[in-house]
Every structure is written in C-alpha cells, then in structure tokens.
C-alpha cells in the first residue's frame, strides 16, 4: 500500500480509479484569494516609498543589498521546508489523515525556526568578525548584521503560510503578510525615524514587521488543527523530521540557487560599488527600486502557484498526467493575461511610475523595461518549476545550477563593463535560459505537449493592443504621452480578452 510520502509514479503511469472533478473553479477561487493577499502585501511598497522619500536612494541602496543578502541566507536555513510541507500535507489530507497533517505542521515549524535562528547567529558573528574582508562597503556591514535578526520571523511566516496552503487555505496570507507585515513594518519605520535611528530604521522596521507577521501566520495555521481527531497510531516526530529533511534536500538546493539568481544582480552591484562604471550607492538604490517595482510581476506567480501546487501534487500522485498538463496550460494562460499588460504599462509609463519615489528615480526607466521582461519571464516559468518539484525535484536542482553559473558569469562580465545596465541584462539572460531548460524537462521527461495553442490568445491580444499604443507613445511626448499610451494598451487589451472569453464560451 502506498504511503503518503511515497515516490510519485512516473509520467504516463495509469491513474488510479478516483472521482475526477474539474479543478477550474477551485483554481479560480484560490487564485482570487491569493490575488487579494498580494494586493494587500503591496502596501509594503509604502515602506519602500517612505525609505526612498525620507532617507534617499543611497540609504535605500544599502538596505536593499542587505535585504537581498538576508533573503538568500533564509533559503539555507529554511532547507526547502516551505515547499516540502505543501506537498506532504496535501498528500496527507488526500489520504484523510488530519492527525498526521498536524504532526507535520509542528515538526516543520520547529525545524525551520531552529535552523534559521542558528544560521542568523552564525552569520552575524561572521559579518562582525570578517565583514571588512568581504569587499563590502563599510556603511553596509552594520545594517546587514542587524537585518539578519529578522530571519526567525521570516521563517515562521513562510513555513506557517506554507502549511495553510498545503491545506488549500489561501486567505491566511491576507492577514499575516498583506495586512500585519505591511502595516507594522511601515509604522515601525516611522517610529524609528522619529526616534533618530535613521540608518538603522529600515532594518529595525523589517525585524518588527516580519516578527509580527510570523506570529499571526503561526496562529492562523494552528487554528486549522484545533478540531483534529487524535491519531489512530503513534506518530514519530523524529521519523517525520527525517522524511521532511530528506525530501527537502534537493528542493532546498535549487530554492537557494533560484534565490541567488533572483537576488544576484542587486548583491553583485553591492560588491561593484565604486568599481564599475556608474555604480554608486545612489544608483544601486534606484536600481533596487526598479527591481522592487518590476518584482511585482513575480507575484503574479504567487497568486496562482499556491493553489496550483497542491492540486498538481494530487493529480500526479494518482498518475493523472494528462489532467495535470491541462491544468498547467490553463493556469499558464491566466498568468499571461495578467502579466502582459503589466509589462506593457512598465514599458510605456515607466518614468511616471518611478517618479513617485522621487525625481532621481526616473533615471531607472530604461532598466525597468529590461527587468520587467526578466521578472515576467521568471513568473511564467516558475509554474513549470512547481510541476517538476512535485515529481522530480532533482531536475530543478540541475536546471538552477546551470542557470546560476550562467548568471554569475553574465553579471560579472556585464556589470564590470556596463554598470547597472549590465546587471539588468545579466538577470534577463538567466531567466530566459531557465525557461528553456524547464520547458525541455516538461517535453522530454514528462512527455507533455507544447501549450502554445493555449498561450497564443494573450500574445495576440498584446500584439493588437501594442500597435496603437506605440503610435500614441511616439506622437504624444512627455508625461501625457506615457499615460495615454498605457491607457490605450489596457483598453484594447481588455477588449481582446473579452472577445477571447466569448469565443471560448461559444466553443464550449
């Protein structure tokens, strides 16, 4: 008899007999709730805006490099448990074993928080002892050491939210990160500035905000198990921990590599300050803001992936590869309908968006176009990562390893010669490569068909909308032209989307 954490059947295996329901409504409900959570979490952008306006681009640059470093280190401490626990709990719930789900929840929280706390202490000690030998600017070392104190809170939020998502409860993120972290971080920052802790204010705010978010996420996840029945047999926490850590090993490795790929441009710019053309703390601050703005495109994946992951895990566990492929194509099309207009708005109205942070930030509008393309590509190919993760996570490790090597070499060469613009191209190239590698895995390993027929309608809609928008952009110069061209694109794109919906209903 197959256990909840047994090896998944290979692609093409015959599905077991099971009632097959359409997952479309479930995907839509989950995606809607996740979208609300992401919209709420975007209030954290107020924090970035305040740092830029009150403290300036140089201080913002220092903070963003430190935050990128902390985020990468958090992946080491997490050991892939946030992704692992989603798959394990989804399988446990599919088997009707709520008691085991509760045990997995407790073990995962303990492991993740303990590991990240130890890692934070070790990293702080290393930075304090040999930070000056790491080629980091001296003004960056104290904020980085302080910001590492946020690791336990970040970990607690991620693992608790992952548990909720494994239970297919998507709304908890609205309260923990969307509301709690955004509000508490912003208020803590204003309080710290008021008390005179200017250079340390962003780090202090993040520590307090992530800590509050983690506690709220923990309480919400725990509420899902308060009515759980007692286990029918003894559950070994030690055995569960061993299973989680073993399964999470390869996930942890490629999750760390992916995080490095995502953050590599900002981190490497930190090392090139004063050593490459035009790379200053202020320029890094502007570029970091560009990455924050364009990074919103990655969140489109987060709107769909949390509900898609447990569904595809259940389908592939039962060998229903064809149904999993159809759900993948459907979600990929939904993501494209959202991603393409966002990229277009950043292309046509990038200077307007960045000017919100201050006049100096308009200089990053050219970088915004490149980084937006990179982040949009990353969001879309991340869906394939989920499919590979629940079946053959080792493939993700190989793909990410190859991509990281290319990213490091590309950034080293491009930044040293072209400065910040080189960093923007240095992150676009690896994302394109990663997309090619993941598509190849779906085609050759899982025997999935190309989803081009499902992906064509959004691209056609974007092409039709881009033509009149481009004419408007070139004819009407300045602020009015930027806003007008973006508005024209959105209007025509919306009409194309409506037409496609009617066509699909007619065919149905």
Phi, psi and omega per residue, in radians:
X1 nan 2.347 -3.071
X2 -1.326 2.338 3.103
X3 -1.529 2.990 -3.057
X4 -1.161 -0.455 -3.089
X5 -1.995 0.445 3.126
X6 -1.275 2.985 -3.106
X7 -1.215 2.431 -3.124
X8 -1.255 2.610 3.130
X9 -1.189 2.669 3.139
X10 -1.225 2.848 3.092
X11 -1.031 2.385 3.120
X12 1.610 -0.073 3.117
X13 -1.150 2.616 -3.134
X14 -1.252 2.329 3.137
X15 -1.258 2.600 3.060
X16 -1.315 2.830 3.137
X17 -1.270 2.145 -3.067
X18 -2.841 2.529 3.111
X19 -1.121 2.251 -3.082
X20 -1.852 1.953 3.115
X21 -1.792 2.693 3.092
X22 -1.305 2.137 -3.114
X23 -1.497 -0.005 -3.118
X24 -0.977 -0.931 3.120
X25 -1.038 -0.672 3.137
X26 -1.152 -0.715 3.089
X27 -1.105 -0.715 -3.122
X28 -1.147 -0.774 3.128
X29 -1.094 -0.803 3.129
X30 -1.092 -0.732 -3.137
X31 -1.140 -0.658 3.128
X32 -1.113 -0.788 -3.139
X33 -1.148 -0.724 3.111
X34 -1.120 -0.619 3.099
X35 -1.120 -0.725 3.087
X36 -1.074 -0.696 3.117
X37 -1.114 -0.710 -3.134
X38 -1.199 -0.677 3.092
X39 -1.093 -0.702 3.103
X40 -1.169 -0.679 -3.126
X41 -1.190 -0.377 3.124
X42 -1.194 -0.221 3.026
X43 -1.114 -0.299 3.051
X44 -1.137 -0.350 3.047
X45 -1.063 -0.417 3.065
X46 -1.087 -0.638 3.120
X47 -1.098 -0.841 3.106
X48 -1.065 -0.726 3.122
X49 -1.047 -0.755 -3.125
X50 -1.186 -0.672 3.096
X51 -1.082 -0.759 -3.135
X52 -1.135 -0.763 -3.072
X53 -1.290 -0.679 -3.041
X54 -1.512 -0.742 -3.021
X55 -1.837 -0.275 3.065
X56 1.605 2.910 -3.071
X57 -1.139 -0.520 -3.115
X58 -1.168 -0.830 3.104
X59 -1.137 -0.667 3.091
X60 -1.091 -0.697 3.108
X61 -1.080 -0.754 3.103
X62 -1.043 -0.796 -3.121
X63 -1.140 -0.762 -3.065
X64 -1.167 -0.649 3.068
X65 -1.139 -0.749 3.119
X66 -1.108 -0.725 -3.124
X67 -1.158 -0.700 3.114
X68 -1.081 -0.707 3.115
X69 -1.134 -0.770 3.118
X70 -1.082 -0.700 -3.123
X71 -1.124 -0.696 3.105
X72 -1.132 -0.767 3.129
X73 -1.104 -0.555 -3.141
X74 -1.101 -0.509 3.122
X75 -1.187 -0.555 3.091
X76 -1.170 -0.848 -3.130
X77 -1.152 -0.582 -3.109
X78 -1.210 -0.537 3.109
X79 0.990 0.578 3.088
X80 1.248 0.165 -3.064
X81 -1.189 -0.476 -3.135
X82 -1.178 -0.683 3.063
X83 -1.354 -0.656 -3.114
X84 -1.093 -0.777 -3.034
X85 -1.161 -0.496 3.087
X86 -1.084 -0.856 -3.123
X87 -1.139 -0.740 -3.093
X88 -1.153 -0.782 -3.122
X89 -1.231 -0.640 3.095
X90 -1.042 -0.730 3.127
X91 -1.214 -0.706 3.126
X92 -1.098 -0.718 3.121
X93 -1.200 -0.635 3.103
X94 -1.098 -0.533 3.100
X95 -1.499 -0.032 3.129
X96 1.305 0.372 -3.079
X97 -1.814 1.386 -3.125
X98 -1.175 -0.581 3.136
X99 -1.088 -0.694 3.108
X100 -1.199 -0.626 3.094
X101 -1.048 -0.735 3.122
X102 -1.131 -0.698 3.107
X103 -1.113 -0.738 3.105
X104 -1.073 -0.705 3.115
X105 -1.015 -0.885 -3.097
X106 -1.118 -0.764 -3.115
X107 -1.137 -0.755 -3.097
X108 -1.131 -0.734 3.129
X109 -1.092 -0.806 -3.129
X110 -1.070 -0.825 -3.108
X111 -1.090 -0.856 -3.038
X112 -1.132 -0.839 -3.096
X113 -1.159 -0.725 3.128
X114 -1.087 -0.819 -3.123
X115 -1.083 -0.762 -3.102
X116 -1.245 -0.556 3.095
X117 -1.148 -0.789 3.105
X118 -1.098 -0.755 3.137
X119 -1.069 -0.728 -3.138
X120 -1.072 -0.765 -3.134
X121 -1.111 -0.745 3.138
X122 -1.157 -0.762 -3.115
X123 -1.128 -0.703 3.117
X124 -1.093 -0.751 3.135
X125 -1.089 -0.725 3.142
X126 -1.135 -0.782 -3.120
X127 -1.114 -0.711 -3.140
X128 -1.188 -0.586 -3.076
X129 -1.453 -0.763 -3.036
X130 -2.219 0.346 -3.107
X131 -0.996 -0.649 -3.118
X132 -1.193 -0.348 3.140
X133 -1.539 -0.056 -3.073
X134 -1.617 0.203 3.123
X135 1.125 0.384 3.085
X136 -1.555 2.531 3.033
X137 -1.016 2.459 -3.075
X138 -1.012 -0.596 -3.106
X139 -1.277 -0.165 -3.114
X140 -1.608 -0.359 -3.020
X141 -1.188 -0.880 -3.133
X142 -1.059 -0.796 3.103
X143 -1.078 -0.628 3.129
X144 -1.140 -0.803 3.126
X145 -1.062 -0.697 3.124
X146 -1.192 -0.721 -3.071
X147 -1.143 -0.457 3.123
X148 -1.112 -0.305 3.077
X149 -1.184 -0.217 3.119
X150 -1.432 -0.166 -3.070
X151 -0.964 -0.812 3.139
X152 -1.060 -0.702 3.125
X153 -1.155 -0.747 3.095
X154 -1.045 -0.770 -3.124
X155 -1.127 -0.773 -3.125
X156 -1.073 -0.710 3.099
X157 -1.113 -0.838 -3.047
X158 -1.137 -0.782 -3.080
X159 -1.245 -0.654 3.131
X160 -1.199 -0.708 3.103
X161 -1.155 -0.653 3.100
X162 -1.090 -0.668 3.089
X163 -1.086 -0.799 3.113
X164 -1.045 -0.713 -3.136
X165 -1.207 -0.612 3.051
X166 -1.077 -0.503 3.063
X167 -1.502 0.095 -3.127
X168 1.095 0.543 3.034
X169 -1.855 1.890 -3.018
X170 -1.682 -0.305 -2.998
X171 -1.310 -0.281 -3.079
X172 -1.086 -0.558 -3.114
X173 -1.109 -0.473 3.116
X174 -1.057 -0.735 -3.060
X175 -1.441 -0.710 -3.038
X176 -1.310 -0.975 -3.106
X177 -1.637 -0.825 -3.049
X178 -1.004 -0.777 -3.088
X179 -1.768 -1.007 -3.012
X180 -1.075 -0.958 -3.076
X181 -1.110 -0.769 -3.103
X182 -1.072 -0.850 -3.076
X183 -1.212 -0.834 -3.070
X184 -1.153 -0.723 3.131
X185 -1.081 -0.776 -3.130
X186 -1.129 -0.800 -3.137
X187 -1.143 -0.679 3.136
X188 -1.144 -0.660 3.110
X189 -1.111 -0.825 3.133
X190 -1.077 -0.683 3.121
X191 -1.156 -0.733 -3.135
X192 -1.138 -0.718 3.093
X193 -1.112 -0.722 3.120
X194 -1.084 -0.523 3.138
X195 -1.526 -0.036 3.062
X196 1.677 0.069 -3.131
X197 -1.543 1.110 -2.985
X198 -1.127 -0.987 -3.062
X199 -1.195 -0.454 3.141
X200 -1.728 -0.053 -3.060
X201 -1.032 -0.800 3.139
X202 -1.061 -0.748 -3.123
X203 -1.145 -0.765 3.107
X204 -1.057 -0.717 -3.133
X205 -1.110 -0.723 3.138
X206 -1.154 -0.710 3.113
X207 -1.026 -0.836 -3.113
X208 -1.199 -0.763 -3.101
X209 -1.151 -0.774 -3.141
X210 -1.218 -0.588 3.080
X211 -1.093 -0.787 3.101
X212 -1.117 -0.730 3.127
X213 -1.086 -0.734 3.136
X214 -1.100 -0.724 3.134
X215 -1.149 -0.706 3.111
X216 -1.146 -0.772 3.124
X217 -1.078 -0.696 3.111
X218 -1.094 -0.799 -3.125
X219 -1.121 -0.696 -3.140
X220 -1.179 -0.728 3.108
X221 -1.139 -0.704 3.141
X222 -1.111 -0.536 -3.132
X223 -1.123 -0.360 -3.140
X224 -1.298 -0.247 -3.046
X225 -2.021 0.125 -3.069
X226 -1.198 -0.444 3.115
X227 -1.827 0.343 -3.094
X228 -1.225 2.460 3.089
X229 -1.243 2.721 3.089
X230 -1.148 2.618 3.135
X231 -1.125 2.483 3.126
X232 -1.336 -0.399 3.094
X233 -2.428 2.792 -3.128
X234 -1.100 2.365 3.125
X235 -1.944 2.135 -3.122
X236 -1.483 1.996 3.102
X237 -1.116 -0.592 3.134
X238 -1.141 -0.750 3.120
X239 -1.160 -0.706 3.121
X240 -1.108 -0.722 3.109
X241 -1.081 -0.728 3.120
X242 -1.085 -0.746 3.123
X243 -1.106 -0.788 -3.125
X244 -1.081 -0.789 -3.095
X245 -1.197 -0.668 3.119
X246 -1.149 -0.805 -3.137
X247 -1.145 -0.610 -3.069
X248 -1.409 -0.128 -3.066
X249 -1.047 -0.959 -3.126
X250 -1.206 -0.611 3.090
X251 -1.089 -0.748 3.131
X252 -1.061 -0.725 -3.102
X253 -1.113 -0.859 -3.099
X254 -1.348 -0.419 3.046
X255 -1.152 -0.712 3.066
X256 -1.121 -0.758 3.130
X257 -1.098 -0.739 3.114
X258 -1.091 -0.711 3.127
X259 -1.124 -0.689 3.089
X260 -1.104 -0.716 3.126
X261 -1.089 -0.757 -3.113
X262 -1.145 -0.725 -3.029
X263 -1.698 -0.068 -2.979
X264 -1.050 -0.691 -3.081
X265 -1.093 -0.781 -3.128
X266 -1.204 -0.758 -3.129
X267 -1.095 -0.788 -3.107
X268 -1.205 -0.567 3.041
X269 -1.075 -0.613 3.092
X270 -1.048 -0.627 3.123
X271 -1.372 -0.357 -3.098
X272 -1.693 0.114 3.130
X273 -1.061 2.148 -3.104
X274 1.353 0.033 -3.099
X275 -2.074 -0.100 -3.135
X276 -2.348 2.786 -3.075
X277 -1.023 2.093 3.047
X278 1.278 0.129 -3.117
X279 -1.581 1.753 3.071
X280 -2.143 2.974 3.091
X281 -1.036 -0.696 3.130
X282 -1.132 -0.743 3.131
X283 -1.130 -0.665 3.094
X284 -1.150 -0.641 3.086
X285 -1.099 -0.740 3.107
X286 -1.154 -0.784 3.127
X287 -1.114 -0.699 3.100
X288 -1.060 -0.643 3.076
X289 -1.159 -0.694 3.060
X290 -1.013 -0.774 3.132
X291 -1.131 -0.665 3.101
X292 -1.105 -0.768 -3.126
X293 -1.163 -0.895 -3.135
X294 -1.179 -0.465 3.126
X295 -1.087 -0.305 3.053
X296 -1.045 -0.434 3.101
X297 -1.171 -0.585 3.094
X298 -1.105 -0.507 -3.106
X299 -1.212 -0.299 3.040
X300 -1.070 -0.676 3.058
X301 -1.083 -0.681 -3.118
X302 -1.195 -0.339 3.080
X303 -1.285 -0.552 -3.071
X304 -1.836 -0.626 -2.994
X305 -1.095 -0.706 -3.101
X306 -1.052 -0.604 3.097
X307 -1.526 -0.487 3.129
X308 -1.218 -0.640 -3.069
X309 -1.050 -0.915 3.138
X310 -1.163 -0.536 3.133
X311 -1.201 -0.817 -3.137
X312 -1.199 -0.512 3.073
X313 -1.136 -0.746 3.127
X314 -1.153 -0.754 -3.114
X315 -1.131 -0.794 -3.112
X316 -1.269 -0.477 3.050
X317 -1.069 -0.656 3.139
X318 -1.539 0.094 3.102
X319 1.343 0.271 -3.103
X320 -1.552 1.217 -3.061
X321 -1.166 -0.678 -3.103
X322 -1.170 -0.703 3.088
X323 -1.156 -0.664 3.102
X324 -1.113 -0.678 3.110
X325 -1.119 -0.729 3.141
X326 -1.121 -0.703 3.123
X327 -1.160 -0.641 3.090
X328 -1.073 -0.824 -3.132
X329 -1.110 -0.667 -3.135
X330 -1.144 -0.825 -3.125
X331 -1.178 -0.657 3.108
X332 -1.059 -0.697 3.098
X333 -1.146 -0.747 3.104
X334 -1.020 -0.759 -3.123
X335 -1.095 -0.707 -3.138
X336 -1.134 -0.679 3.104
X337 -1.042 -0.480 3.135
X338 -1.574 -0.704 -3.038
X339 -1.190 -0.786 -3.010
X340 -1.055 -0.782 3.105
X341 -1.164 -0.549 3.114
X342 -1.171 -0.729 3.078
X343 -1.096 -0.710 -3.136
X344 -1.106 -0.726 3.129
X345 -1.101 -0.702 3.115
X346 -1.188 -0.514 3.097
X347 -1.261 -0.859 -3.047
X348 -1.396 -0.607 -3.026
X349 -2.119 0.463 -3.135
X350 -0.989 -0.825 3.134
X351 -1.049 -0.626 3.127
X352 -1.143 -0.763 -3.124
X353 -1.112 -0.805 -3.070
X354 -1.260 -0.470 -3.135
X355 -1.135 -0.280 3.080
X356 -1.060 -0.582 -3.110
X357 -1.421 -0.201 -3.135
X358 2.409 2.727 -3.102
X359 -1.010 -0.603 -3.092
X360 -1.128 -0.432 -3.042
X361 -1.360 -0.240 3.089
X362 -1.073 -0.390 3.131
X363 -1.110 -0.289 -3.118
X364 -1.604 0.162 -3.065
X365 -1.118 -0.638 3.092
X366 -1.158 -0.703 3.084
X367 -1.113 -0.603 -3.083
X368 -1.068 -0.687 -3.139
X369 -1.086 -0.796 -3.109
X370 -1.161 -0.810 -3.100
X371 -1.194 -0.585 3.096
X372 -1.101 -0.747 3.068
X373 -1.065 -0.709 3.135
X374 -1.131 -0.821 -3.096
X375 -1.198 -0.629 3.076
X376 -1.117 -0.741 3.085
X377 -1.089 -0.750 3.139
X378 -1.088 -0.698 3.133
X379 -1.107 -0.751 -3.088
X380 -1.226 -0.805 -3.094
X381 -1.264 -0.285 3.082
X382 -1.110 -0.418 3.107
X383 -1.162 -0.686 3.089
X384 -1.160 -0.567 3.104
X385 -1.032 -0.685 -3.131
X386 -1.123 -0.758 3.123
X387 -1.051 -0.793 -3.125
X388 -1.177 -0.641 -3.084
X389 -1.061 -0.753 -3.045
X390 -1.408 -0.090 3.140
X391 -2.089 -0.911 -3.113
X392 -2.415 1.316 -3.081
X393 -1.051 -0.398 3.132
X394 -1.097 -0.530 3.117
X395 -1.122 -0.665 3.084
X396 -1.089 -0.646 3.118
X397 -1.105 -0.771 3.138
X398 -1.124 -0.827 -3.130
X399 -1.051 -0.773 -3.114
X400 -1.205 -0.591 3.122
X401 -1.113 -0.808 3.127
X402 -1.087 -0.761 -3.098
X403 -1.150 -0.684 -3.140
X404 -1.110 -0.734 3.119
X405 -1.045 -0.795 3.118
X406 -1.097 -0.716 -3.123
X407 -1.112 -0.758 3.138
X408 -1.101 -0.838 -3.127
X409 -1.118 -0.733 -3.126
X410 -1.125 -0.775 -3.125
X411 -1.182 -0.717 3.113
X412 -1.017 -0.802 -3.094
X413 -1.285 -0.803 -3.048
X414 -1.247 -0.746 -3.131
X415 -1.153 -0.733 -3.110
X416 -1.092 -0.446 -3.102
X417 -1.818 -0.603 -3.039
X418 -2.102 0.096 3.076
X419 1.154 -2.345 -3.045
X420 -1.153 -0.649 3.091
X421 -1.051 -0.641 3.077
X422 -1.098 -0.633 3.098
X423 -1.122 -0.677 3.132
X424 -1.105 -0.830 3.087
X425 -1.212 -0.522 -3.140
X426 -1.181 -0.306 3.079
X427 -1.745 -0.421 3.086
X428 -1.202 -0.790 -3.105
X429 -0.999 -0.844 3.136
X430 -1.105 -0.618 -3.140
X431 -1.156 -0.677 3.083
X432 -1.117 -0.771 3.113
X433 -1.072 -0.756 -3.131
X434 -1.091 -0.673 3.096
X435 -1.101 -0.712 3.127
X436 -1.127 -0.752 -3.126
X437 -1.141 -0.735 -3.140
X438 -1.217 -0.666 3.078
X439 -1.091 -0.687 3.111
X440 -1.094 -0.677 3.123
X441 -1.122 -0.761 3.129
X442 -1.102 -0.638 -3.104
X443 -1.326 -0.827 -2.969
X444 -1.583 -0.552 -3.082
X445 -1.601 -0.813 -3.072
X446 -1.698 -0.066 3.114
X447 1.051 0.581 3.102
X448 -1.418 2.515 3.090
X449 -1.344 2.750 3.071
X450 -1.096 2.343 3.139
X451 -1.571 0.376 -3.000
X452 -1.049 -0.643 -3.124
X453 -1.067 -0.610 3.125
X454 -1.364 -0.465 -3.071
X455 -1.580 -0.219 -3.072
X456 -1.144 -0.750 -3.084
X457 -0.957 -0.794 3.105
X458 -1.071 -0.689 3.131
X459 -1.158 -0.680 3.099
X460 -1.123 -0.743 3.105
X461 -1.067 -0.711 3.133
X462 -1.179 -0.669 -3.139
X463 -1.141 -0.780 3.134
X464 -1.096 -0.706 -3.113
X465 -1.295 -0.520 -3.057
X466 -1.235 -0.529 -3.078
X467 -1.106 -0.982 3.108
X468 -1.166 -0.539 3.110
X469 -1.136 -0.690 3.116
X470 -1.154 -0.695 3.091
X471 -1.062 -0.778 3.117
X472 -1.098 -0.685 -3.108
X473 -1.113 -0.688 -3.092
X474 -1.450 -0.472 -3.136
X475 -1.432 -0.655 -3.094
X476 -1.888 1.892 -3.056
X477 -1.507 2.873 3.012
X478 1.408 -2.842 -3.069
X479 -1.025 -0.740 -3.115
X480 -1.111 -0.742 3.130
X481 -1.118 -0.671 3.141
X482 -1.145 -0.809 -3.139
X483 -1.185 -0.744 -3.102
X484 -1.122 -0.769 -3.132
X485 -1.109 -0.700 3.091
X486 -1.122 -0.703 3.136
X487 -1.149 -0.718 3.113
X488 -1.074 -0.780 3.125
X489 -1.035 -0.860 -3.083
X490 -1.078 -0.700 -3.123
X491 -1.122 -0.880 -3.102
X492 -1.183 -0.662 3.108
X493 -1.098 -0.714 3.105
X494 -1.082 -0.728 3.114
X495 -1.118 -0.683 3.095
X496 -1.124 -0.681 3.106
X497 -1.127 -0.752 3.120
X498 -1.102 -0.711 3.118
X499 -1.096 -0.744 -3.138
X500 -1.128 -0.662 3.105
X501 -1.093 -0.765 3.137
X502 -1.133 -0.685 3.104
X503 -1.098 -0.723 -3.136
X504 -1.148 -0.690 3.099
X505 -1.162 -0.625 3.115
X506 -1.134 -0.742 3.136
X507 -1.202 -0.569 3.126
X508 -1.214 nan nan
